[in-house]
Amino acid sequence: MITCRQASLLVSKSLDAVLTSAERAALDEHARHCPRCVHEARKLEEIHRACREWADESLSDAGRAVLPADCRQRLQARLAAALQG
């Protein structure tokens, strides 16, 4: 079985969609026995989703990020909500 540190690295790879099937199996096995890692993975997934949504909202027609004046507050609020969730 993999360690929590290894699981953390695999969660990161999973969020980047570069996890192999063997790595996915190892992460799933670890998750069955480690509720702490499951909780941490869910928090990271929420942060990842919030960042992706924010980036999608911030892209201009030219594909460049257009940062709204309140972007820092909005991002901080989403990250705080994700971490508390």
N, C-alpha and C positions, 0 to 999 in steps of 0.2 A: 504494500500500500504506500501511496505517496505521502509526503509530509504536508503540513499546512502551508509552508513556504512554497513548495512545489505547486500546490493547488492554486495558490495566489497567482503564480506565473501563468498557469494554464487558464485561469479565469481571464486574465489579460489577453491571452492569445485567442480565447473564445470570443471576446468582445471585438477583436480585430478580424474575426472569421478566418483564422489560420490554424485552427486546431485539427490535428489528425484524428482519425477514428480511434487509434490506440490511446491518444491523449484524452479524448472525450470519455472513453471507457474508464480510464484511470481517475479522471475528475469525478465522474458519476459515482464510482465506487467510494471515493473519499467522501463525497457529499452524503452518502448514505449513513456515514458514521460520524460526521462532524457538523453539527448544527451551527457552530460558530462560523465555519467557512461558508456555509449556505447563506447565513445572514450577511456576511461581508460581501459575498458575490452579488446578492440582491441589491445591496447599497451601491455597489460599483455599476451594476446594470442600470439603476435609476440615474446615476450621475452621467453615464454614457448616453442614455436616452435623452436626458435633459440637454446635454451639450449638442447632440445631433439635431434635436428640435430647434435649439437656439441658432445653430449654424444654418439650418434650412430656412429659418425666418429671416436671417440676416444677409442672404445672398441677393445681389442685384442681378439684373438681366445680363450683365456682362460677366457674371460668375465671380465677381469680387465681393468680398465681405464689406457690407455697409453697416457700420456699428452705430446703432441708435444711441441717443444721448443717455438713455437710462439702462444701457446694456449691462453695466456692472451690477446695478441693484437687482435687475431681473435674474441674472445668472447666479448671483449670490443667494437670492431667495430660492431658486430652484435647487441649487446644490444643498442648501440648508434643509429644505423639505425632503430631499432624497436621503440625506444622512440621518434624519430623524425617523424616516419611514421604516 
